[in-house]
Amino acid sequence: MRSFICLSLILLPLVYNVEGLKIRPSPWKPIRNVQLGSYVEIGRFAIEEHNKQSKEILAFVKNVRGKEQYDNGLRYALIIATRNSDGVAKNYEAVVFERHVMQDRVLESFKEI
């Protein structure tokens, strides 16, 4: 009986997640160093995806600040400094969702701030 309870406690979260039921997202937490390589890679990805979708040409300058949240993967909200083809600097907020299991990134939103 005891092993059945232990097995149930182990398998229940797996079945819950596999069935596609939503696990409550964690609270947003600030990113301490948005200049680390992995965050810069995500910022560059957001710019590249935005450029593909909008036919606009923005260049990545740097990540200004950001926050992250666990939600069946990691969601990043980054403030990104950019320059357009005329050299005009603007900041944008990009939200990128990354599923580690599937090695998949999706640009969820991209807006000027």
Residue pairs with C-beta under 8 A, 6 or more apart in sequence:
16 23
17 23
17 72
22 72
23 71
23 72
25 69
25 70
25 71
25 75
26 69
26 70
26 71
27 69
28 67
28 68
28 69
28 77
29 67
29 68
29 69
30 65
30 66
30 67
31 39
31 65
31 66
31 67
31 68
31 76
31 78
33 39
34 40
34 43
34 63
34 64
34 65
34 66
34 78
35 62
35 63
39 63
39 66
39 76
39 78
40 60
40 62
40 63
42 76
42 78
42 96
42 98
42 105
43 60
43 62
43 63
43 78
43 80
43 94
44 60
45 96
45 105
45 107
46 78
46 80
46 92
46 94
46 96
46 107
46 110
47 58
47 59
47 60
47 80
47 82
47 94
49 107
49 110
50 56
50 58
50 92
50 94
50 107
50 110
51 57
51 58
53 107
53 110
56 84
57 84
57 85
58 82
58 83
58 84
58 90
58 92
59 82
59 83
59 84
60 80
60 82
61 80
61 81
61 82
61 83
61 89
62 80
62 81
63 78
63 79
63 80
63 81
64 78
64 79
64 80
64 81
64 91
65 78
65 79
66 76
66 77
66 78
66 79
67 76
67 77
68 74
68 75
68 76
68 77
69 75
69 77
71 97
72 99
73 97
73 98
73 99
73 100
73 101
74 97
74 98
74 100
75 95
75 96
75 97
75 98
75 108
76 94
76 95
76 96
76 97
76 98
77 93
77 94
77 95
78 93
78 94
78 95
78 96
79 91
79 92
79 93
79 113
80 91
80 92
80 93
80 94
81 89
81 90
81 91
82 89
82 90
82 91
82 92
83 89
83 90
84 90
90 112
91 112
91 113
92 110
92 111
92 112
92 113
93 109
93 110
93 111
93 113
94 107
94 109
94 110
95 107
95 108
95 109
95 110
96 105
96 106
96 107
96 108
97 105
97 106
97 108
98 104
98 105
98 106
99 105
